[in-house]
Amino acid sequence: MDKYKLTFIGLVFSVFIYISTIFLELNLFDRFVEFLSSIEQFELDEIIIPFVIFFIFLFLDTRRHSKKVQVENAKLNIYKAMLSSSHHILNNFIYQMDIFKLTAEDTPGFDAKILAFYEDIISNASNQIHSLSNLSTIDEFSIRTSVMNE
């Protein structure tokens, strides 16, 4: 019902006008024609149709822009939800990998270079996640460059 809210309002308004014209014996079309005839002397009738056409296209353009903004907002919300979920998964992975690090540190003779390499990998992943989380514009180019710069 919400999808056709304005159509329903238009229907109710139209039925109200129709019933009002029948019960009050109004002839709205004739009154409109009389109104147009009365403003003929001011030469305003020629401008009414262009104004109506302009406002129809203005309405359509505004509605199209509104739908585009809604779609962009939906995409942004999906991106943020996906990013938050990925962030959560990767953080869990990093915390679980710390168990391996602690085990490696406690293992005698384990190569310290590998532990340093491990730290670099974890730091790089954390920086990339942080960079993705702080994008100012959400588009393919920004996403790719934020990850590649880290």
Backbone as CSV, one residue per row, in Angstrom:
resi,resn,N_x,N_y,N_z,CA_x,CA_y,CA_z,C_x,C_y,C_z
1,MET,0.829,-1.192,0.000,0.000,0.000,0.000,0.872,1.254,0.000
2,ASP,1.981,1.203,0.705,2.848,2.367,0.783,3.439,2.702,-0.581
3,LYS,3.592,1.675,-1.419,4.150,1.881,-2.752,3.226,2.763,-3.594
4,TYR,1.941,2.668,-3.390,0.963,3.427,-4.162,0.258,4.477,-3.307
5,LYS,0.969,5.026,-2.341,0.391,5.992,-1.411,-0.149,7.222,-2.138
6,LEU,0.659,7.809,-3.024,0.216,9.010,-3.738,-0.922,8.700,-4.705
7,THR,-0.909,7.530,-5.300,-2.007,7.133,-6.188,-3.297,7.026,-5.392
8,PHE,-3.221,6.446,-4.210,-4.400,6.318,-3.352,-4.914,7.700,-2.936
9,ILE,-4.010,8.598,-2.567,-4.409,9.956,-2.185,-5.073,10.650,-3.375
10,GLY,-4.490,10.475,-4.577,-5.078,11.053,-5.786,-6.462,10.502,-6.063
11,LEU,-6.625,9.194,-5.841,-7.929,8.567,-6.049,-8.969,9.137,-5.086
12,VAL,-8.596,9.229,-3.810,-9.525,9.766,-2.805,-9.882,11.213,-3.133
13,PHE,-8.875,12.003,-3.503,-9.110,13.408,-3.844,-10.015,13.519,-5.073
14,SER,-9.779,12.669,-6.090,-10.595,12.691,-7.303,-12.038,12.300,-7.004
15,VAL,-12.218,11.267,-6.206,-13.571,10.834,-5.843,-14.271,11.935,-5.050
16,PHE,-13.546,12.588,-4.155,-14.115,13.693,-3.369,-14.573,14.825,-4.285
17,ILE,-13.751,15.195,-5.244,-14.119,16.266,-6.179,-15.317,15.847,-7.020
18,TYR,-15.311,14.593,-7.482,-16.424,14.107,-8.306,-17.740,14.136,-7.523
19,ILE,-17.712,13.620,-6.307,-18.934,13.596,-5.481,-19.370,15.016,-5.138
20,SER,-18.419,15.897,-4.845,-18.742,17.289,-4.532,-19.398,17.979,-5.722
21,THR,-18.884,17.731,-6.926,-19.472,18.374,-8.111,-20.880,17.857,-8.390
22,ILE,-21.122,16.581,-8.070,-22.462,16.026,-8.301,-23.444,16.597,-7.280
23,PHE,-23.088,16.563,-5.985,-24.009,17.023,-4.949,-24.186,18.538,-4.960
24,LEU,-23.161,19.282,-5.256,-23.239,20.749,-5.266,-23.575,21.300,-6.648
25,GLU,-23.740,20.387,-7.605,-24.068,20.732,-8.979,-23.102,21.777,-9.530
26,LEU,-21.819,21.510,-9.333,-20.773,22.376,-9.860,-20.359,21.860,-11.220
27,ASN,-19.992,22.743,-12.073,-19.470,22.339,-13.360,-18.053,22.895,-13.447
28,LEU,-17.115,22.132,-12.901,-15.748,22.620,-12.753,-15.063,22.857,-14.101
29,PHE,-15.325,22.004,-15.081,-14.663,22.184,-16.369,-15.115,23.490,-17.021
30,ASP,-16.411,23.755,-16.959,-16.907,25.014,-17.526,-16.324,26.214,-16.796
31,ARG,-16.196,26.101,-15.480,-15.604,27.206,-14.701,-14.124,27.404,-15.077
32,PHE,-13.447,26.318,-15.337,-12.041,26.425,-15.735,-11.932,27.108,-17.101
33,VAL,-12.818,26.724,-18.022,-12.818,27.350,-19.345,-13.170,28.833,-19.215
34,GLU,-14.137,29.162,-18.363,-14.492,30.566,-18.132,-13.302,31.327,-17.546
35,PHE,-12.591,30.694,-16.635,-11.406,31.332,-16.051,-10.366,31.625,-17.122
36,LEU,-10.124,30.641,-18.006,-9.158,30.851,-19.086,-9.622,31.969,-20.026
37,SER,-10.926,32.032,-20.275,-11.458,33.099,-21.129,-11.306,34.460,-20.462
38,SER,-11.482,34.488,-19.149,-11.386,35.775,-18.437,-9.959,36.309,-18.386
39,ILE,-8.986,35.429,-18.395,-7.607,35.923,-18.361,-7.045,36.109,-19.770
40,GLU,-7.887,35.873,-20.781,-7.466,36.077,-22.169,-7.067,37.525,-22.401
41,GLN,-7.735,38.430,-21.751,-7.433,39.848,-21.949,-6.032,40.210,-21.459
42,PHE,-5.509,39.439,-20.517,-4.156,39.708,-20.010,-3.087,38.912,-20.753
43,GLU,-3.523,38.083,-21.686,-2.622,37.242,-22.469,-1.826,36.264,-21.589
44,LEU,-2.447,35.842,-20.506,-1.789,34.887,-19.614,-2.089,33.443,-19.981
45,ASP,-3.105,33.247,-20.792,-3.475,31.878,-21.128,-2.401,31.167,-21.935
46,GLU,-1.598,31.906,-22.707,-0.538,31.283,-23.482,0.591,30.765,-22.591
47,ILE,0.713,31.348,-21.434,1.820,30.944,-20.558,1.435,29.786,-19.626
48,ILE,0.153,29.529,-19.480,-0.286,28.475,-18.565,0.196,27.099,-19.035
49,ILE,-0.013,26.777,-20.299,0.384,25.459,-20.800,1.898,25.267,-20.711
50,PRO,2.721,26.243,-21.112,4.170,26.046,-20.916,4.553,25.867,-19.445
51,PHE,3.883,26.612,-18.547,4.175,26.429,-17.116,3.791,25.037,-16.643
52,VAL,2.649,24.549,-17.088,2.209,23.211,-16.699,3.209,22.171,-17.217
53,ILE,3.616,22.331,-18.475,4.595,21.398,-19.037,5.902,21.469,-18.262
54,PHE,6.361,22.689,-17.966,7.603,22.858,-17.208,7.507,22.182,-15.843
55,PHE,6.404,22.394,-15.129,6.276,21.819,-13.795,6.120,20.298,-13.831
56,ILE,5.532,19.772,-14.877,5.458,18.316,-15.014,6.862,17.739,-15.161
57,PHE,7.665,18.358,-16.024,9.028,17.861,-16.214,9.896,18.118,-14.980
58,LEU,9.657,19.226,-14.295,10.366,19.493,-13.044,10.040,18.417,-12.010
59,PHE,8.776,18.061,-11.920,8.347,17.016,-11.000,8.998,15.677,-11.357
60,LEU,8.984,15.337,-12.651,9.578,14.066,-13.077,11.079,14.033,-12.813
61,ASP,11.755,15.148,-13.077,13.193,15.217,-12.838,13.508,15.111,-11.345
62,THR,12.737,15.786,-10.528,12.926,15.724,-9.077,12.691,14.314,-8.560
63,ARG,11.679,13.672,-9.070,11.380,12.301,-8.650,12.490,11.338,-9.074
64,ARG,12.998,11.507,-10.293,14.085,10.657,-10.790,15.337,10.855,-9.932
65,HIS,15.628,12.111,-9.610,16.797,12.400,-8.765,16.616,11.796,-7.371
66,SER,15.417,11.886,-6.844,15.132,11.328,-5.522,15.342,9.819,-5.510
67,LYS,14.883,9.147,-6.539,15.082,7.695,-6.633,16.561,7.361,-6.747
68,LYS,17.301,8.161,-7.505,18.736,7.931,-7.658,19.446,8.082,-6.314
69,VAL,19.061,9.088,-5.548,19.655,9.293,-4.221,19.304,8.127,-3.305
70,GLN,18.090,7.630,-3.375,17.696,6.479,-2.564,18.528,5.251,-2.909
71,VAL,18.748,5.016,-4.188,19.551,3.865,-4.612,20.987,4.027,-4.120
72,GLU,21.543,5.232,-4.248,22.911,5.475,-3.786,23.022,5.288,-2.272
73,ASN,22.028,5.739,-1.541,22.039,5.545,-0.084,21.941,4.065,0.279
74,ALA,21.140,3.325,-0.473,21.032,1.885,-0.222,22.366,1.199,-0.499
75,LYS,23.031,1.591,-1.589,24.343,1.018,-1.902,25.348,1.352,-0.806
76,LEU,25.303,2.586,-0.319,26.215,3.006,0.745,25.971,2.200,2.016
77,ASN,24.713,1.982,2.364,24.392,1.188,3.556,24.858,-0.257,3.402
78,ILE,24.699,-0.811,2.210,25.165,-2.178,1.962,26.677,-2.242,2.069
79,TYR,27.356,-1.246,1.503,28.821,-1.203,1.578,29.285,-1.136,3.035
80,LYS,28.648,-0.263,3.815,29.044,-0.126,5.222,28.798,-1.412,6.005
81,ALA,27.682,-2.082,5.742,27.388,-3.339,6.426,28.390,-4.415,6.035
82,MET,28.726,-4.477,4.736,29.698,-5.451,4.272,31.070,-5.169,4.871
83,LEU,31.433,-3.904,4.915,32.728,-3.522,5.472,32.800,-3.837,6.962
84,SER,31.739,-3.556,7.671,31.705,-3.847,9.107,31.816,-5.349,9.361
85,SER,31.108,-6.129,8.553,31.178,-7.587,8.707,32.565,-8.110,8.373
86,SER,33.147,-7.602,7.306,34.509,-8.011,6.943,35.503,-7.614,8.024
87,HIS,35.321,-6.439,8.558,36.183,-5.951,9.633,36.106,-6.900,10.837
88,HIS,34.907,-7.300,11.185,34.694,-8.213,12.306,35.374,-9.565,12.039
89,ILE,35.176,-10.096,10.853,35.777,-11.399,10.502,37.302,-11.331,10.547
90,LEU,37.860,-10.280,9.955,39.317,-10.152,9.925,39.899,-9.929,11.318
91,ASN,39.213,-9.154,12.143,39.696,-8.969,13.515,39.683,-10.283,14.286
92,ASN,38.626,-11.075,14.102,38.593,-12.394,14.743,39.752,-13.256,14.262
93,PHE,40.030,-13.221,12.965,41.139,-13.972,12.409,42.469,-13.517,13.019
94,ILE,42.658,-12.217,13.114,43.906,-11.683,13.674,44.069,-12.110,15.135
95,TYR,42.987,-12.040,15.903,43.073,-12.452,17.310,43.387,-13.948,17.428
96,GLN,42.800,-14.751,16.543,43.088,-16.183,16.571,44.519,-16.475,16.129
97,MET,45.030,-15.685,15.213,46.415,-15.860,14.773,47.404,-15.471,15.877
98,ASP,46.973,-14.639,16.806,47.846,-14.288,17.935,48.185,-15.523,18.773
99,ILE,47.296,-16.508,18.796,47.589,-17.758,19.512,48.793,-18.431,18.869
100,PHE,48.822,-18.469,17.539,49.975,-19.048,16.846,51.249,-18.238,17.120
101,LYS,51.102,-16.939,17.202,52.258,-16.079,17.473,52.811,-16.377,18.861
102,LEU,51.914,-16.461,19.834,52.357,-16.755,21.199,53.042,-18.120,21.269
103,THR,52.483,-19.084,20.554,53.098,-20.414,20.512,54.470,-20.342,19.854
104,ALA,54.579,-19.593,18.782,55.857,-19.456,18.077,56.892,-18.769,18.960
105,GLU,56.464,-17.757,19.714,57.395,-17.043,20.597,57.897,-17.958,21.719
106,ASP,57.024,-18.868,22.167,57.409,-19.787,23.250,58.187,-20.996,22.744
107,THR,58.231,-21.200,21.431,58.961,-22.327,20.860,60.436,-21.955,20.739
108,PRO,61.309,-22.733,21.411,62.739,-22.424,21.315,63.259,-22.621,19.886
109,GLY,64.080,-21.696,19.441,64.712,-21.793,18.136,63.842,-21.321,16.985
110,PHE,62.651,-20.767,17.278,61.785,-20.270,16.198,62.408,-19.003,15.619
111,ASP,62.418,-18.875,14.304,63.078,-17.763,13.618,62.378,-16.435,13.921
112,ALA,63.129,-15.479,14.451,62.596,-14.160,14.807,62.193,-13.370,13.560
113,LYS,62.825,-13.646,12.418,62.479,-12.953,11.174,61.055,-13.289,10.749
114,ILE,60.666,-14.520,10.978,59.301,-14.933,10.615,58.291,-14.233,11.514
115,LEU,58.618,-14.072,12.796,57.718,-13.330,13.693,57.608,-11.864,13.268
116,ALA,58.719,-11.267,12.855,58.698,-9.879,12.378,57.865,-9.782,11.097
117,PHE,58.014,-10.756,10.205,57.234,-10.794,8.971,55.742,-10.929,9.293
118,TYR,55.447,-11.771,10.283,54.065,-11.950,10.738,53.497,-10.608,11.224
119,GLU,54.259,-9.885,12.018,53.822,-8.583,12.537,53.556,-7.603,11.393
120,ASP,54.411,-7.617,10.373,54.213,-6.745,9.217,52.923,-7.084,8.476
121,ILE,52.665,-8.374,8.317,51.445,-8.804,7.619,50.199,-8.354,8.388
122,ILE,50.202,-8.560,9.699,49.055,-8.173,10.530,48.882,-6.651,10.502
123,SER,49.969,-5.918,10.612,49.917,-4.458,10.590,49.384,-3.953,9.251
124,ASN,49.843,-4.536,8.153,49.381,-4.136,6.828,47.883,-4.400,6.670
125,ALA,47.424,-5.573,7.105,45.991,-5.897,7.018,45.163,-4.929,7.858
126,SER,45.632,-4.616,9.050,44.907,-3.677,9.918,44.840,-2.290,9.285
127,ASN,45.943,-1.843,8.697,45.953,-0.529,8.051,45.012,-0.476,6.856
128,GLN,44.943,-1.559,6.083,44.036,-1.595,4.937,42.577,-1.558,5.395
129,ILE,42.261,-2.281,6.444,40.895,-2.265,6.981,40.554,-0.864,7.466
130,HIS,41.477,-0.248,8.184,41.262,1.117,8.686,41.079,2.090,7.522
131,SER,41.881,1.959,6.482,41.784,2.830,5.310,40.439,2.672,4.611
132,LEU,39.978,1.444,4.480,38.665,1.206,3.870,37.534,1.777,4.716
133,SER,37.704,1.738,6.015,36.652,2.227,6.912,36.526,3.738,6.879
134,ASN,37.567,4.437,6.448,37.572,5.900,6.510,37.516,6.566,5.140
135,LEU,36.954,5.895,4.151,36.833,6.503,2.821,35.845,7.655,2.862
136,SER,36.167,8.741,2.153,35.239,9.869,2.093,34.266,9.732,0.932
137,THR,34.718,9.154,-0.186,33.831,8.876,-1.315,33.846,7.380,-1.588
138,ILE,32.671,6.844,-1.798,32.536,5.406,-2.014,32.365,5.160,-3.508
139,ASP,33.449,4.804,-4.158,33.402,4.384,-5.550,34.530,3.387,-5.779
140,GLU,34.512,2.740,-6.924,35.466,1.665,-7.189,36.907,2.165,-7.130
141,PHE,37.168,3.331,-7.709,38.532,3.862,-7.734,39.043,4.136,-6.320
142,SER,38.220,4.771,-5.487,38.629,5.092,-4.109,38.910,3.829,-3.303
143,ILE,38.077,2.839,-3.484,38.248,1.587,-2.741,39.555,0.907,-3.152
144,ARG,39.770,0.816,-4.447,41.002,0.161,-4.919,42.248,0.939,-4.475
145,THR,42.237,2.263,-4.586,43.436,3.031,-4.220,43.679,3.004,-2.726
146,SER,42.651,2.975,-1.933,42.859,2.964,-0.474,43.550,1.685,-0.041
147,VAL,43.261,0.581,-0.684,43.866,-0.699,-0.325,45.285,-0.809,-0.883
148,MET,45.489,-0.264,-2.069,46.808,-0.382,-2.709,47.838,0.561,-2.103
149,ASN,47.373,1.666,-1.494,48.305,2.634,-0.912,48.880,2.144,0.415
150,GLU,48.226,1.208,1.014,48.694,0.745,2.337,49.762,-0.295,2.186
